Amino acid sequence: MEHRGIQNCNHDEFDYVIKEHWKDVWNYSFIISKDTHLSDDITQDVFIKAFKNWHSFRNESSVKTWLLKITRNTALNHLKSSYFKRISLVSFFRDDKEYLSAEQEFFNKEEVDEIWNIVLNLPKKYREILILDAKYELSYDEMAETLGVSIGTVKSRLHRARARISKILEEDKRYEQ
């Protein structure tokens, strides 16, 4: 899909971009802010900025990568603002498997919640890199562009983030025994 400047922006084309990427933008803003209401505001701001700056999209990256970069910058700006006071934690994984018993669903949800709690409590630089990798399946190049860091930094952060998760999970298992 060709992307034109705002003066030539096809509203149907932009509506498609919104529908296609709304959930990803909202989820990424939540990962950064840990606040559902703030994520709503950030997501709206991201698409307003994207619409206003449509002409600046140069097809050097995917629309998704461009939007996630705008999301990151917008979320960080919101977090820096003085009104940001509250933080909430919400699990955004749902177990949609049809044939699991209620007990299996409960334990699966508990396990997913535990891992997400660990991820969401990591330092921001590790939390972000894991989400971009696991949730959004971005390449190293795309993650580097989104975060504004080198590919080496992406690889290093991803390795360290995974090591921290593994260490915490191992400590939890030893504690439970």
FENCORKA-V418884 format. One line per field, one symbol per residue. phi: phi as a letter, one per 30 degrees, with the letter a starting at -180 (. if undefined). burial: 1 if it has 24 or more other C-alpha atoms within 12 Angstrom, else 0. A space follows every 10 residues. Layout:
phi->???
burial->???
This chain:
phi->.dccdedcdd ddddededdd cedddddddd edchbdddde dddddddddd ddcedddchd bdeddddddd eedddddddd ddddbcbbcb dcccdcddcd dddddddddd dddddddded cdeedddddd dddddchdde eddddddibd dededddddd dddddedddd ddddddd
burial->0010000000 0001001100 1111111111 1111110111 0111111001 1011001000 0111111111 1111110110 0000000000 1100000000 0000000000 0000111111 1100111111 1110010111 1111111000 0001001100 1100100000 0000000
